[in-house]
Amino acid sequence: MKGLGRPCCIPRSPRAVARRKQVTDAARRLFAMRGFQNSPMTQISEAAGVKVGQIYRDFDGKEAIVADIVREDLQGLLDEPSLDVAIAANDVPAMRRWVVSFIQRDCDPHQEGLFAQILVEAARNDRISALLREADRLITMNICRALAAIAPGKAHELKRNELVDVIIVLLTGLSQRKLAAPDANAPVIAISCSALVERELDRLLAAEED
């Protein structure tokens, strides 16, 4: 994904792609369970079944592995091709569904734990912090694109920007809530958050019609 510093633009063989996936999948599990600092490359190597030397030929360090993880997750979260199609067709219902999907996404507990560990590491690791800032920029940019297509015009810019922040706060806050209160009814909370976003989208559309 653009902006997240692809480690190499040379086409990789299917075998190399599969090997990198083995490494990132193993790292996901270890980072979620033990944290970034407590997951040395030797343990990632053992869990992935890939030699340490080969890992360093594919990645220049653990931060590069995190970059691949973040890039992969963003591709699934953003689903930019679907948004592009909806905008090109001026399909407002499809754009609304794309926006609301941020709140309705269903992540497994390991994924939520991984996100928390990356946040912790970002507080002390400038490279990881830069990755998160870039991920936030890409998420913000795409939600802005969707909202600008739903309710275009300079007059709605302030409301659109406010709603972008609300959506991102709801997205990250729901993730943290799941970690802090595992027994909380996350699907019901997500429905309530989605309804809030839907109401704000209705207001944007009503303002567009005035």
C-alpha positions, 0 to 999 in steps of 0.5 A: 500500500502506498505510503507505508514504505514497501521494502522492495519493488522487485517482483517476488516469486510465489515461494518468497511471498509465501515465506514472508507470509509465514514470518508475518503470521508467526510474528502476529501471534508472538507480538500479540501474546508477548509484545514486540520487545519480548519476541526476538527474531530467534523466536519468530524464526522458530515459530515461522519455520524460517531461518533467521538469516533468511528472515533478515534477507526478507526484512531489515528488522522487526519494524519491517515485519510490523510494516508488512502486518500493518499494510496487510491489515489496512488493505482489508480495512480500507477496501479501497477498490470497493470505495473507488467503484462506489465513488465512480458510480456515485452510489451513495448507499454503497459509500455509506456502507463502506463508511459504517463498515469501519465500526462493524468490522469483527476482529478476533481477540488476537488481532485486538491484542496485536493492535494494543501491542503496536500502540505500546511499541509506538510510544518508544519506537520512532519507526513504529510511531511513523508507521501508525501516523501513516496508517492514520493518514491513509484511513483519514484520507479515504474516509474523507474521500467517501464523505466528500463524495456523499456530501460534497462542497466547501460548506460541509467540509467542517462537518465532514472533518468532524465526522472523520475524527468521530469515526476513527475514535469510535474505531480505536475506542471499540478496539480498546473496550474489547481489550479492557472489558472482554465480557462487554457485549461488543456486537451491541456496542458496535451497533450503537456506534454504527447507528451514531455514524448513520445519524451523522451521515443523515445530517450531512445528507440533509444539509446537502439538500438544503 
